[in-house]
Amino acid sequence: MKALEERLKEQKERHQGGSKWVGTGGTSPFGAYGDHPEGVRVSGESRKRSAAKVWEQRKYRNLDDDNQLGTRQIQMALRNLRQFARTGSADELDIHETIKRTAKKGVLDIHMQAERRNRVKVLMLFDVGGSMDIHVEALEKLFSAAKNEFKTLEFFYFHNCLYDYVWKDNNRRHSAPMPTFELLNKYGREYRVIFVGDASMSPYELMTVGGSVEYMNNEAGIVWLKRVLEHFDKVTWLNPENPSYWQYTQTIVEIKKLFENKMYPMTLHGVEEMTQYMAR
């Protein structure tokens, strides 16, 4: 970052190619669309997902939970996680028991029962922005299906890796963040936690202090992931990337190992496997 500051003071004009100046192409660690293995991306779109920092104000959009097209099969797969119990006041007619009692007594004997509710509590943490933009349609189908299936569903967003805060609304992520410690204190260990993201990032973002592409985080991302794993009984990771690519991305390998192989592809079969594990 100090070197970038010096380059910006020295540089007087646009530059393309080369290995030193801020510009496009070339092998300089500063700029966009070049071939340096890591560095500071200044604007431009991500191609190799290896930037150590991104020099721009980034905007993400909220997932649309009204997306119904194609969500039915995902909803059926999520249904494996439901665990029903009758709770609350007896305000629902029990038809079978009413018929049984009426037949036995010879007069109408109405029997009421508590509503049958899904008692599973789900907390979903969505990776948004950057390399996740190409997966937005799939994420929205999953999000919509989950909101239809679980009455107790909480969700938050993060970018690339979990750090010291998350947010509920991407339009207010800087003005209304939620400290991750507050999240851990608010939600009990009985919540089933599902991370949704491609787990593809610079190794610095996962392993080092100050590794976030957006700010200087005081603790490494892997430290926060470990805290979540220690707090909740069941934590899994849904990955929209094709599983055939997982072994070639260092951070996917590391996170999968950290989660004790509880990383599943975001396919119908993957969702079914995930819910079967979380329902145990």
ROLUMPA-428332 format. One record per atom (N, C-alpha, C): residue number from 1; residue in three letters; atom name; x negated, y, z. Coordinates in steps of 0.1 Angstrom, whole numbers. Layout:
<pts>
  num  residu  atome     xx     yy     zz
  NUM     Ala     CA      X      Y      Z
...
</pts>
This chain:
<pts>
  num  residu  atome     xx     yy     zz
    1     Met      N     -8    -12      0
    1     Met     CA      0      0      0
    1     Met      C     -9     13      0
    2     Lys      N    -20     12      7
    2     Lys     CA    -29     23      7
    2     Lys      C    -35     25     -7
    3     Ala      N    -39     14    -13
    3     Ala     CA    -44     15    -27
    3     Ala      C    -34     21    -37
    4     Leu      N    -21     17    -35
    4     Leu     CA    -11     23    -44
    4     Leu      C    -10     38    -41
    5     Glu      N    -10     42    -29
    5     Glu     CA     -9     57    -26
    5     Glu      C    -21     64    -33
    6     Glu      N    -33     58    -32
    6     Glu     CA    -44     65    -39
    6     Glu      C    -43     65    -54
    7     Arg      N    -38     54    -60
    7     Arg     CA    -35     54    -74
    7     Arg      C    -25     65    -79
    8     Leu      N    -15     67    -71
    8     Leu     CA     -4     77    -74
    8     Leu      C    -10     91    -74
    9     Lys      N    -19     93    -65
    9     Lys     CA    -25    106    -64
    9     Lys      C    -35    109    -75
   10     Glu      N    -41     99    -80
   10     Glu     CA    -51    100    -91
   10     Glu      C    -44    100   -105
   11     Gln      N    -34     93   -106
   11     Gln     CA    -28     91   -120
   11     Gln      C    -20    103   -124
   12     Lys      N    -22    107   -136
   12     Lys     CA    -15    119   -142
   12     Lys      C     -5    116   -153
   13     Glu      N     -5    104   -159
   13     Glu     CA      3    101   -170
   13     Glu      C      7     87   -170
   14     Arg      N     17     84   -179
   14     Arg     CA     22     70   -180
   14     Arg      C     11     61   -185
   15     His      N     11     49   -181
   15     His     CA      1     39   -185
   15     His      C      7     26   -188
   16     Gln      N      2     19   -198
   16     Gln     CA      6      6   -202
   16     Gln      C     -6     -3   -204
   17     Gly      N     -5    -15   -198
   17     Gly     CA    -16    -24   -200
   17     Gly      C    -28    -21   -190
   18     Gly      N    -38    -28   -190
   18     Gly     CA    -50    -26   -182
   18     Gly      C    -48    -32   -168
   19     Ser      N    -58    -30   -159
   19     Ser     CA    -59    -37   -147
   19     Ser      C    -59    -28   -134
   20     Lys      N    -58    -15   -137
   20     Lys     CA    -59     -5   -125
   20     Lys      C    -47      3   -123
   21     Trp      N    -42     10   -133
   21     Trp     CA    -32     21   -131
   21     Trp      C    -18     15   -129
   22     Val      N     -9     23   -124
   22     Val     CA      5     20   -122
   22     Val      C     11     21   -136
   23     Gly      N     17     10   -141
   23     Gly     CA     23     11   -154
   23     Gly      C     30     -2   -157
   24     Thr      N     31     -5   -170
   24     Thr     CA     38    -17   -175
   24     Thr      C     28    -26   -182
   25     Gly      N     31    -39   -181
   25     Gly     CA     22    -49   -187
   25     Gly      C      9    -50   -180
   26     Gly      N     -1    -56   -187
   26     Gly     CA    -14    -57   -181
   26     Gly      C    -15    -66   -169
   27     Thr      N    -26    -64   -161
   27     Thr     CA    -29    -72   -150
   27     Thr      C    -30    -64   -137
   28     Ser      N    -26    -51   -138
   28     Ser     CA    -26    -43   -126
   28     Ser      C    -17    -48   -115
   29     Pro      N    -21    -47   -102
   29     Pro     CA    -12    -51    -91
   29     Pro      C      0    -41    -89
   30     Phe      N      0    -30    -96
   30     Phe     CA     10    -20    -94
   30     Phe      C     18    -17   -107
   31     Gly      N     31    -19   -107
   31     Gly     CA     39    -16   -119
   31     Gly      C     49    -27   -121
   32     Ala      N     52    -29   -134
   32     Ala     CA     63    -39   -137
   32     Ala      C     59    -46   -150
   33     Tyr      N     65    -58   -152
   33     Tyr     CA     64    -66   -164
   33     Tyr      C     49    -70   -167
   34     Gly      N     41    -71   -157
   34     Gly     CA     27    -75   -159
   34     Gly      C     25    -89   -155
   35     Asp      N     12    -93   -155
   35     Asp     CA      9   -107   -152
   35     Asp      C      0   -109   -139
   36     His      N      0    -99   -131
   36     His     CA     -7   -101   -118
   36     His      C      1   -110   -109
   37     Pro      N     -6   -120   -103
   37     Pro     CA      1   -130    -95
   37     Pro      C      9   -125    -83
   38     Glu      N      5   -113    -78
   38     Glu     CA     12   -107    -66
   38     Glu      C      9    -92    -66
   39     Gly      N     17    -84    -60
   39     Gly     CA     14    -70    -59
   39     Gly      C     26    -62    -55
   40     Val      N     27    -50    -60
   40     Val     CA     38    -41    -57
   40     Val      C     45    -38    -70
   41     Arg      N     58    -43    -71
   41     Arg     CA     66    -41    -83
   41     Arg      C     72    -27    -82
   42     Val      N     69    -18    -91
   42     Val     CA     75     -5    -91
   42     Val      C     86     -4   -102
   43     Ser      N     99     -5    -97
   43     Ser     CA    110     -6   -106
   43     Ser      C    109    -18   -115
   44     Gly      N    117    -19   -125
   44     Gly     CA    117    -30   -134
   44     Gly      C    124    -42   -128
   45     Glu      N    127    -52   -136
   45     Glu     CA    133    -65   -132
   45     Glu      C    123    -75   -128
   46     Ser      N    127    -84   -118
   46     Ser     CA    118    -94   -114
   46     Ser      C    118   -105   -125
   47     Arg      N    105   -110   -128
   47     Arg     CA    104   -121   -137
   47     Arg      C     98   -133   -131
   48     Lys      N     88   -131   -122
   48     Lys     CA     80   -142   -116
   48     Lys      C     83   -144   -101
   49     Arg      N     90   -135    -95
   49     Arg     CA     94   -136    -81
   49     Arg      C     82   -136    -72
   50     Ser      N     71   -130    -75
   50     Ser     CA     59   -131    -67
   50     Ser      C     55   -117    -61
   51     Ala      N     63   -107    -63
   51     Ala     CA     59    -94    -58
   51     Ala      C     58    -94    -42
   52     Ala      N     48    -88    -37
   52     Ala     CA     46    -88    -22
   52     Ala      C     55    -76    -17
   53     Lys      N     57    -65    -25
   53     Lys     CA     65    -54    -21
   53     Lys      C     73    -49    -33
   54     Val      N     84    -43    -31
   54     Val     CA     92    -37    -42
   54     Val      C     94    -22    -39
   55     Trp      N     89    -14    -48
   55     Trp     CA     89      1    -46
   55     Trp      C    102      7    -52
   56     Glu      N    113      5    -46
   56     Glu     CA    125     12    -51
   56     Glu      C    137     10    -41
   57     Gln      N    147     18    -42
   57     Gln     CA    158     17    -34
   57     Gln      C    168      7    -41
   58     Arg      N    170     -4    -35
   58     Arg     CA    177    -15    -41
   58     Arg      C    192    -15    -36
   59     Lys      N    201    -18    -45
   59     Lys     CA    215    -18    -41
   59     Lys      C    221    -32    -45
   60     Tyr      N    228    -38    -35
   60     Tyr     CA    234    -51    -37
   60     Tyr      C    249    -49    -36
   61     Arg      N    256    -59    -42
   61     Arg     CA    271    -58    -41
   61     Arg      C    277    -69    -33
   62     Asn      N    288    -66    -27
   62     Asn     CA    294    -76    -18
   62     Asn      C    300    -88    -27
   63     Leu      N    301   -100    -21
   63     Leu     CA    307   -111    -29
   63     Leu      C    322   -109    -29
   64     Asp      N    328   -113    -40
   64     Asp     CA    342   -112    -41
   64     Asp      C    349   -124    -36
   65     Asp      N    357   -123    -25
   65     Asp     CA    363   -135    -20
   65     Asp      C    377   -137    -26
   66     Asp      N    381   -130    -37
   66     Asp     CA    393   -132    -44
   66     Asp      C    391   -141    -56
   67     Asn      N    379   -145    -59
   67     Asn     CA    376   -153    -70
   67     Asn      C    381   -167    -68
   68     Gln      N    392   -170    -75
   68     Gln     CA    399   -183    -74
   68     Gln      C    395   -193    -85
   69     Leu      N    391   -188    -96
   69     Leu     CA    388   -197   -107
   69     Leu      C    377   -207   -104
   70     Gly      N    380   -220   -105
   70     Gly     CA    370   -230   -103
   70     Gly      C    366   -233    -88
   71     Thr      N    374   -227    -79
   71     Thr     CA    371   -229    -65
   71     Thr      C    377   -241    -59
   72     Arg      N    387   -247    -66
   72     Arg     CA    395   -258    -60
   72     Arg      C    386   -270    -56
   73     Gln      N    377   -274    -65
   73     Gln     CA    369   -286    -62
   73     Gln      C    359   -283    -51
   74     Ile      N    354   -271    -50
   74     Ile     CA    345   -267    -39
   74     Ile      C    353   -268    -26
   75     Gln      N    365   -263    -26
   75     Gln     CA    374   -262    -14
   75     Gln      C    376   -277    -10
   76     Met      N    379   -286    -19
   76     Met     CA    381   -300    -15
   76     Met      C    368   -306     -9
   77     Ala      N    357   -302    -14
   77     Ala     CA    344   -307     -9
   77     Ala      C    342   -302      6
   78     Leu      N    345   -289      8
   78     Leu     CA    344   -283     21
   78     Leu      C    353   -289     31
   79     Arg      N    364   -295     26
   79     Arg     CA    374   -300     35
   79     Arg      C    369   -312     44
   80     Asn      N    358   -318     40
   80     Asn     CA    352   -328     48
   80     Asn      C    348   -323     62
   81     Leu      N    346   -310     63
   81     Leu     CA    341   -304     75
   81     Leu      C    352   -301     85
   82     Arg      N    364   -301     80
   82     Arg     CA    375   -298     89
   82     Arg      C    378   -308    100
   83     Gln      N    380   -303    112
   83     Gln     CA    384   -311    124
   83     Gln      C    396   -305    131
   84     Phe      N    407   -311    130
   84     Phe     CA    419   -305    134
   84     Phe      C    422   -308    149
   85     Ala      N    429   -299    155
   85     Ala     CA    434   -300    168
   85     Ala      C    447   -291    170
   86     Arg      N    456   -296    178
   86     Arg     CA    468   -287    180
   86     Arg      C    465   -278    192
   87     Thr      N    466   -265    189
   87     Thr     CA    463   -255    200
   87     Thr      C    473   -244    200
   88     Gly      N    474   -238    211
   88     Gly     CA    484   -226    212
   88     Gly      C    497   -231    217
   89     Ser      N    507   -222    215
   89     Ser     CA    521   -225    220
   89     Ser      C    528   -234    211
   90     Ala      N    538   -241    217
   90     Ala     CA    546   -251    209
   90     Ala      C    557   -243    201
   91     Asp      N    553   -239    189
   91     Asp     CA    563   -231    181
   91     Asp      C    565   -236    167
   92     Glu      N    561   -249    165
   92     Glu     CA    562   -256    152
   92     Glu      C    571   -268    153
   93     Leu      N    581   -269    145
   93     Leu     CA    590   -281    145
   93     Leu      C    583   -294    142
   94     Asp      N    584   -304    151
   94     Asp     CA    579   -317    149
   94     Asp      C    591   -326    144
   95     Ile      N    591   -327    131
   95     Ile     CA    602   -333    124
   95     Ile      C    603   -348    128
   96     His      N    592   -355    128
   96     His     CA    593   -370    131
   96     His      C    597   -373    145
   97     Glu      N    592   -365    154
   97     Glu     CA    596   -367    168
   97     Glu      C    610   -363    171
   98     Thr      N    615   -352    164
   98     Thr     CA    629   -348    165
   98     Thr      C    638   -359    160
   99     Ile      N    635   -365    148
   99     Ile     CA    644   -375    143
   99     Ile      C    644   -387    152
  100     Lys      N    632   -391    157
  100     Lys     CA    631   -402    167
  100     Lys      C    640   -400    179
  101     Arg      N    639   -389    185
  101     Arg     CA    646   -386    197
  101     Arg      C    661   -384    195
  102     Thr      N    665   -378    183
  102     Thr     CA    679   -377    180
  102     Thr      C    685   -390    178
  103     Ala      N    678   -399    171
  103     Ala     CA    684   -413    168
  103     Ala      C    685   -421    181
  104     Lys      N    676   -419    190
  104     Lys     CA    677   -426    203
  104     Lys      C    688   -421    212
  105     Lys      N    690   -408    212
  105     Lys     CA    700   -402    221
  105     Lys      C    714   -401    215
  106     Gly      N    714   -400    202
  106     Gly     CA    727   -399    195
  106     Gly      C    732   -384    194
  107     Val      N    724   -375    199
  107     Val     CA    727   -361    198
  107     Val      C    714   -354    193
  108     Leu      N    715   -342    187
  108     Leu     CA    704   -335    182
  108     Leu      C    694   -332    194
  109     Asp      N    682   -336    193
  109     Asp     CA    671   -333    203
  109     Asp      C    659   -328    196
  110     Ile      N    658   -315    196
  110     Ile     CA    647   -308    188
  110     Ile      C    634   -308    197
  111     His      N    623   -312    190
  111     His     CA    610   -313    196
  111     His      C    601   -303    189
  112     Met      N    594   -295    197
  112     Met     CA    584   -285    191
  112     Met      C    570   -290    195
  113     Gln      N    561   -285    187
  113     Gln     CA    547   -288    189
  113     Gln      C    538   -276    185
  114     Ala      N    526   -276    190
  114     Ala     CA    516   -265    187
  114     Ala      C    511   -267    173
  115     Glu      N    508   -256    167
  115     Glu     CA    503   -256    153
  115     Glu      C    490   -264    152
  116     Arg      N    488   -271    141
  116     Arg     CA    476   -279    139
  116     Arg      C    466   -270    132
  117     Arg      N    455   -267    139
  117     Arg     CA    445   -257    134
  117     Arg      C    432   -264    132
  118     Asn      N    424   -259    123
  118     Asn     CA    411   -264    120
  118     Asn      C    402   -257    131
  119     Arg      N    396   -265    140
  119     Arg     CA    388   -260    151
  119     Arg      C    374   -258    148
  120     Val      N    369   -261    136
  120     Val     CA    355   -259    132
  120     Val      C    353   -244    130
  121     Lys      N    342   -239    135
  121     Lys     CA    337   -225    134
  121     Lys      C    325   -225    125
  122     Val      N    326   -217    114
  122     Val     CA    315   -216    104
  122     Val      C    309   -202    103
  123     Leu      N    296   -202    103
  123     Leu     CA    289   -189    101
  123     Leu      C    280   -191     88
  124     Met      N    283   -182     78
  124     Met     CA    276   -183     66
  124     Met      C    267   -171     64
  125     Leu      N    254   -173     60
  125     Leu     CA    244   -163     58
  125     Leu      C    240   -163     43
  126     Phe      N    244   -153     36
  126     Phe     CA    242   -152     22
  126     Phe      C    229   -144     18
  127     Asp      N    221   -149     10
  127     Asp     CA    210   -142      4
  127     Asp      C    215   -134     -8
  128     Val      N    213   -121     -9
  128     Val     CA    218   -113    -20
  128     Val      C    207   -105    -26
  129     Gly      N    209   -101    -39
  129     Gly     CA    200    -93    -46
  129     Gly      C    188   -100    -52
  130     Gly      N    181    -94    -61
  130     Gly     CA    169   -100    -67
  130     Gly      C    172   -112    -75
  131     Ser      N    165   -123    -72
  131     Ser     CA    166   -135    -79
  131     Ser      C    180   -142    -77
  132     Met      N    188   -137    -67
  132     Met     CA    201   -143    -65
  132     Met      C    212   -137    -74
  133     Asp      N    208   -126    -81
  133     Asp     CA    218   -120    -90
  133     Asp      C    224   -130   -100
  134     Ile      N    216   -139   -105
  134     Ile     CA    220   -148   -116
  134     Ile      C    230   -159   -110
  135     His      N    230   -160    -97
  135     His     CA    239   -170    -91
  135     His      C    252   -164    -85
  136     Val      N    255   -151    -87
  136     Val     CA    266   -144    -81
  136     Val      C    279   -152    -84
  137     Glu      N    281   -156    -96
  137     Glu     CA    294   -162    -99
  137     Glu      C    296   -175    -91
  138     Ala      N    286   -183    -90
  138     Ala     CA    286   -195    -82
  138     Ala      C    288   -192    -67
  139     Leu      N    282   -182    -62
  139     Leu     CA    283   -178    -48
  139     Leu      C    297   -173    -45
  140     Glu      N    303   -166    -54
  140     Glu     CA    317   -161    -52
  140     Glu      C    327   -173    -52
  141     Lys      N    325   -183    -60
  141     Lys     CA    334   -195    -59
  141     Lys      C    332   -201    -45
  142     Leu      N    320   -203    -41
  142     Leu     CA    318   -209    -28
  142     Leu      C    324   -201    -17
  143     Phe      N    322   -188    -17
  143     Phe     CA    327   -178     -7
  143     Phe      C    342   -179     -6
  144     Ser      N    348   -178    -18
  144     Ser     CA    363   -178    -19
  144     Ser      C    368   -191    -13
  145     Ala      N    362   -202    -17
  145     Ala     CA    367   -215    -12
  145     Ala      C    365   -216      3
  146     Ala      N    354   -211      8
  146     Ala     CA    352   -212     23
  146     Ala      C    362   -203     30
  147     Lys      N    365   -191     25
  147     Lys     CA    375   -183     32
  147     Lys      C    389   -189     32
  148     Asn      N    392   -197     21
  148     Asn     CA    405   -203     21
  148     Asn      C    406   -215     30
  149     Glu      N    394   -221     33
  149     Glu     CA    394   -234     40
  149     Glu      C    392   -233     55
  150     Phe      N    385   -223     59
  150     Phe     CA    382   -221     74
  150     Phe      C    388   -209     80
  151     Lys      N    396   -211     90
  151     Lys     CA    402   -200     97
  151     Lys      C    392   -192    105
  152     Thr      N    382   -199    110
  152     Thr     CA    372   -192    118
  152     Thr      C    359   -192    109
  153     Leu      N    358   -182    102
  153     Leu     CA    346   -180     93
  153     Leu      C    340   -166     95
  154     Glu      N    327   -166     98
  154     Glu     CA    320   -154     99
  154     Glu      C    309   -154     88
  155     Phe      N    306   -142     83
  155     Phe     CA    295   -142     72
  155     Phe      C    287   -129     73
  156     Phe      N    275   -130     69
  156     Phe     CA    266   -119     69
  156     Phe      C    256   -120     57
  157     Tyr      N    250   -109     53
  157     Tyr     CA    240   -109     42
  157     Tyr      C    226   -107     47
  158     Phe      N    216   -112     39
  158     Phe     CA    202   -109     41
  158     Phe      C    196   -109     27
  159     His      N    183   -105     27
  159     His     CA    177   -105     14
  159     His      C    164   -113     14
  160     Asn      N    164   -124      7
  160     Asn     CA    152   -133      5
  160     Asn      C    150   -142     18
  161     Cys      N    147   -135     29
  161     Cys     CA    145   -143     42
  161     Cys      C    151   -135     53
  162     Leu      N    155   -143     63
  162     Leu     CA    161   -137     75
  162     Leu      C    150   -130     83
  163     Tyr      N    153   -117     88
  163     Tyr     CA    144   -110     96
  163     Tyr      C    152   -105    108
  164     Asp      N    148    -93    113
  164     Asp     CA    154    -88    126
  164     Asp      C    168    -82    125
  165     Tyr      N    174    -82    113
  165     Tyr     CA    188    -77    112
  165     Tyr      C    194    -83    100
  166     Val      N    208    -84    100
  166     Val     CA    216    -88     89
  166     Val      C    227    -77     87
  167     Trp      N    235    -78     77
  167     Trp     CA    246    -68     75
  167     Trp      C    258    -75     70
  168     Lys      N    269    -68     72
  168     Lys     CA    283    -73     68
  168     Lys      C    287    -67     55
  169     Asp      N    283    -55     52
  169     Asp     CA    287    -48     40
  169     Asp      C    275    -43     33
  170     Asn      N    273    -47     20
  170     Asn     CA    261    -43     13
  170     Asn      C    261    -28     10
  171     Asn      N    272    -21     10
  171     Asn     CA    273     -7      8
  171     Asn      C    268      1     21
  172     Arg      N    268     -6     32
  172     Arg     CA    264      0     45
  172     Arg      C    253     -7     52
  173     Arg      N    245    -14     44
  173     Arg     CA    234    -22     50
  173     Arg      C    224    -14     57
  174     His      N    222     -2     53
  174     His     CA    212      7     60
  174     His      C    218     14     72
  175     Ser      N    231     17     71
  175     Ser     CA    238     25     81
  175     Ser      C    244     17     92
  176     Ala      N    248      4     89
  176     Ala     CA    254     -4     99
  176     Ala      C    249    -19     99
  177     Pro      N    236    -20    102
  177     Pro     CA    230    -33    103
  177     Pro      C    233    -40    116
  178     Met      N    233    -53    117
  178     Met     CA    235    -60    129
  178     Met      C    222    -67    133
  179     Pro      N    216    -64    145
  179     Pro     CA    204    -71    149
  179     Pro      C    206    -86    150
  180     Thr      N    196    -93    145
  180     Thr     CA    198   -108    145
  180     Thr      C    199   -113    159
  181     Phe      N    192   -107    169
  181     Phe     CA    194   -111    183
  181     Phe      C    208   -110    188
  182     Glu      N    215    -99    183
  182     Glu     CA    229    -97    186
  182     Glu      C    238   -108    180
  183     Leu      N    234   -112    168
  183     Leu     CA    242   -123    161
  183     Leu      C    240   -136    170
  184     Leu      N    228   -139    174
  184     Leu     CA    226   -151    182
  184     Leu      C    233   -151    196
  185     Asn      N    234   -139    201
  185     Asn     CA    241   -137    214
  185     Asn      C    256   -138    212
  186     Lys      N    261   -134    201
  186     Lys     CA    276   -133    199
  186     Lys      C    282   -146    195
  187     Tyr      N    275   -154    187
  187     Tyr     CA    280   -167    182
  187     Tyr      C    274   -178    189
  188     Gly      N    283   -187    195
  188     Gly     CA    278   -198    203
  188     Gly      C    272   -209    194
  189     Arg      N    265   -219    201
  189     Arg     CA    258   -229    194
  189     Arg      C    268   -239    187
  190     Glu      N    281   -238    190
  190     Glu     CA    291   -247    183
  190     Glu      C    293   -243    169
  191     Tyr      N    290   -231    165
  191     Tyr     CA    292   -227    151
  191     Tyr      C    283   -235    142
  192     Arg      N    289   -239    130
  192     Arg     CA    281   -246    120
  192     Arg      C    276   -235    111
  193     Val      N    262   -235    109
  193     Val     CA    256   -224    102
  193     Val      C    251   -229     88
  194     Ile      N    255   -221     78
  194     Ile     CA    251   -224     64
  194     Ile      C    244   -212     58
  195     Phe      N    231   -214     55
  195     Phe     CA    223   -204     48
  195     Phe      C    226   -207     33
  196     Val      N    228   -197     25
  196     Val     CA    230   -198     11
  196     Val      C    220   -189      4
  197     Gly      N    211   -196     -3
  197     Gly     CA    201   -188    -10
  197     Gly      C    191   -197    -18
  198     Asp      N    183   -191    -27
  198     Asp     CA    174   -199    -35
  198     Asp      C    161   -201    -28
  199     Ala      N    159   -195    -17
  199     Ala     CA    146   -198     -9
  199     Ala      C    134   -195    -17
  200     Ser      N    135   -187    -28
  200     Ser     CA    124   -184    -37
  200     Ser      C    119   -170    -34
  201     Met      N    107   -169    -29
  201     Met     CA    101   -156    -26
  201     Met      C     86   -157    -25
  202     Ser      N     80   -145    -23
  202     Ser     CA     66   -145    -20
  202     Ser      C     63   -152     -7
  203     Pro      N     53   -160     -6
  203     Pro     CA     49   -167      7
  203     Pro      C     48   -157     18
  204     Tyr      N     43   -145     15
  204     Tyr     CA     42   -135     26
  204     Tyr      C     55   -132     33
  205     Glu      N     66   -132     25
  205     Glu     CA     79   -129     30
  205     Glu      C     84   -139     41
  206     Leu      N     79   -151     39
  206     Leu     CA     83   -162     49
  206     Leu      C     73   -163     60
  207     Met      N     60   -161     57
  207     Met     CA     50   -165     67
  207     Met      C     43   -153     75
  208     Thr      N     44   -141     70
  208     Thr     CA     36   -131     76
  208     Thr      C     43   -119     81
  209     Val      N     37   -112     91
  209     Val     CA     42    -99     96
  209     Val      C     41    -89     85
  210     Gly      N     51    -81     83
  210     Gly     CA     50    -71     72
  210     Gly      C     52    -76     58
  211     Gly      N     56    -89     57
  211     Gly     CA     58    -96     44
  211     Gly      C     70    -92     37
  212     Ser      N     80    -86     43
  212     Ser     CA     92    -83     36
  212     Ser      C     89    -74     24
  213     Val      N     97    -75     13
  213     Val     CA     94    -67      1
  213     Val      C    100    -53      4
  214     Glu      N    109    -51     14
  214     Glu     CA    116    -38     16
  214     Glu      C    111    -30     27
  215     Tyr      N    105    -36     38
  215     Tyr     CA    101    -28     49
  215     Tyr      C     90    -36     57
  216     Met      N     84    -30     67
  216     Met     CA     74    -37     74
  216     Met      C     80    -44     86
  217     Asn      N     83    -56     84
  217     Asn     CA     89    -64     95
  217     Asn      C     79    -68    106
  218     Asn      N     83    -67    118
  218     Asn     CA     74    -69    129
  218     Asn      C     71    -84    132
  219     Glu      N     80    -93    128
  219     Glu     CA     78   -107    130
  219     Glu      C     81   -114    116
  220     Ala      N     73   -125    114
  220     Ala     CA     75   -132    102
  220     Ala      C     89   -138    100
  221     Gly      N     93   -140     88
  221     Gly     CA    107   -146     86
  221     Gly      C    108   -159     91
  222     Ile      N     98   -168     91
  222     Ile     CA     99   -181     96
  222     Ile      C    101   -181    111
  223     Val      N     97   -171    118
  223     Val     CA    100   -170    132
  223     Val      C    115   -169    135
  224     Trp      N    121   -161    127
  224     Trp     CA    136   -159    128
  224     Trp      C    144   -171    124
  225     Leu      N    139   -178    114
  225     Leu     CA    146   -190    110
  225     Leu      C    145   -201    121
  226     Lys      N    133   -202    127
  226     Lys     CA    132   -211    139
  226     Lys      C    141   -207    150
  227     Arg      N    143   -195    153
  227     Arg     CA    152   -191    163
  227     Arg      C    167   -195    161
  228     Val      N    171   -194    148
  228     Val     CA    184   -198    144
  228     Val      C    185   -213    146
  229     Leu      N    175   -221    142
  229     Leu     CA    176   -235    143
  229     Leu      C    176   -240    157
  230     Glu      N    169   -232    166
  230     Glu     CA    169   -236    180
  230     Glu      C    182   -232    187
  231     His      N    189   -222    182
  231     His     CA    201   -217    189
  231     His      C    213   -226    186
  232     Phe      N    215   -229    173
  232     Phe     CA    227   -236    168
  232     Phe      C    225   -251    167
  233     Asp      N    235   -259    169
  233     Asp     CA    234   -273    169
  233     Asp      C    233   -279    154
  234     Lys      N    240   -272    145
  234     Lys     CA    239   -277    131
  234     Lys      C    237   -265    122
  235     Val      N    225   -266    115
  235     Val     CA    222   -256    105
  235     Val      C    217   -262     92
  236     Thr      N    222   -257     81
  236     Thr     CA    219   -263     68
  236     Thr      C    216   -252     58
  237     Trp      N    210   -255     47
  237     Trp     CA    207   -246     36
  237     Trp      C    212   -251     23
  238     Leu      N    221   -242     17
  238     Leu     CA    226   -245      3
  238     Leu      C    218   -238     -7
  239     Asn      N    212   -245    -17
  239     Asn     CA    203   -238    -26
  239     Asn      C    209   -239    -40
  240     Pro      N    212   -228    -47
  240     Pro     CA    217   -228    -61
  240     Pro      C    207   -231    -71
  241     Glu      N    194   -231    -68
  241     Glu     CA    184   -235    -78
  241     Glu      C    185   -250    -81
  242     Asn      N    181   -254    -93
  242     Asn     CA    181   -268    -97
  242     Asn      C    171   -275    -89
  243     Pro      N    175   -286    -82
  243     Pro     CA    165   -294    -73
  243     Pro      C    153   -298    -80
  244     Ser      N    153   -300    -94
  244     Ser     CA    141   -304   -101
  244     Ser      C    130   -293   -100
  245     Tyr      N    133   -281    -96
  245     Tyr     CA    123   -270    -95
  245     Tyr      C    118   -268    -81
  246     Trp      N    125   -274    -71
  246     Trp     CA    122   -271    -57
  246     Trp      C    107   -274    -54
  247     Gln      N    102   -285    -59
  247     Gln     CA     88   -289    -55
  247     Gln      C     77   -279    -60
  248     Tyr      N     81   -270    -70
  248     Tyr     CA     72   -261    -76
  248     Tyr      C     72   -247    -69
  249     Thr      N     80   -245    -59
  249     Thr     CA     81   -232    -53
  249     Thr      C     77   -234    -38
  250     Gln      N     66   -228    -34
  250     Gln     CA     61   -231    -21
  250     Gln      C     71   -228     -9
  251     Thr      N     78   -217    -11
  251     Thr     CA     87   -213      0
  251     Thr      C     99   -223      1
  252     Ile      N    103   -228    -10
  252     Ile     CA    114   -238     -9
  252     Ile      C    109   -251     -2
  253     Val      N     97   -255     -5
  253     Val     CA     91   -267      1
  253     Val      C     90   -264     16
  254     Glu      N     85   -252     20
  254     Glu     CA     83   -249     35
  254     Glu      C     97   -248     42
  255     Ile      N    107   -242     36
  255     Ile     CA    119   -240     43
  255     Ile      C    127   -254     44
  256     Lys      N    126   -262     33
  256     Lys     CA    132   -275     34
  256     Lys      C    126   -284     45
  257     Lys      N    113   -283     46
  257     Lys     CA    106   -290     57
  257     Lys      C    110   -285     70
  258     Leu      N    111   -272     72
  258     Leu     CA    115   -265     85
  258     Leu      C    129   -270     89
  259     Phe      N    138   -271     79
  259     Phe     CA    152   -275     81
  259     Phe      C    153   -291     82
  260     Glu      N    142   -297     83
  260     Glu     CA    142   -312     84
  260     Glu      C    150   -318     72
  261     Asn      N    147   -313     60
  261     Asn     CA    154   -318     48
  261     Asn      C    169   -316     47
  262     Lys      N    174   -307     56
  262     Lys     CA    188   -304     55
  262     Lys      C    190   -292     45
  263     Met      N    184   -293     34
  263     Met     CA    186   -284     23
  263     Met      C    193   -292     12
  264     Tyr      N    205   -286      7
  264     Tyr     CA    213   -293     -3
  264     Tyr      C    215   -284    -15
  265     Pro      N    216   -291    -27
  265     Pro     CA    219   -283    -39
  265     Pro      C    233   -278    -39
  266     Met      N    235   -266    -45
  266     Met     CA    249   -260    -44
  266     Met      C    257   -266    -56
  267     Thr      N    259   -279    -55
  267     Thr     CA    267   -286    -65
  267     Thr      C    279   -293    -56
  268     Leu      N    289   -298    -63
  268     Leu     CA    299   -305    -56
  268     Leu      C    294   -316    -47
  269     His      N    285   -324    -53
  269     His     CA    279   -335    -45
  269     His      C    271   -330    -34
  270     Gly      N    263   -319    -36
  270     Gly     CA    255   -313    -26
  270     Gly      C    263   -308    -14
  271     Val      N    275   -301    -17
  271     Val     CA    284   -296     -7
  271     Val      C    290   -307      1
  272     Glu      N    294   -318     -6
  272     Glu     CA    299   -329      1
  272     Glu      C    289   -335     11
  273     Glu      N    277   -337      6
  273     Glu     CA    266   -343     15
  273     Glu      C    264   -333     27
  274     Met      N    264   -320     25
  274     Met     CA    262   -311     36
  274     Met      C    273   -312     46
  275     Thr      N    286   -312     41
  275     Thr     CA    297   -312     51
  275     Thr      C    298   -325     58
  276     Gln      N    294   -336     52
  276     Gln     CA    294   -349     59
  276     Gln      C    284   -349     70
  277     Tyr      N    272   -343     68
  277     Tyr     CA    262   -341     79
  277     Tyr      C    268   -332     90
  278     Met      N    273   -321     86
  278     Met     CA    277   -311     96
  278     Met      C    290   -316    104
  279     Ala      N    297   -325     99
  279     Ala     CA    310   -330    105
  279     Ala      C    307   -340    116
  280     Arg      N    295   -345    116
  280     Arg     CA    291   -356    126
  280     Arg      C    292   -351    140
</pts>
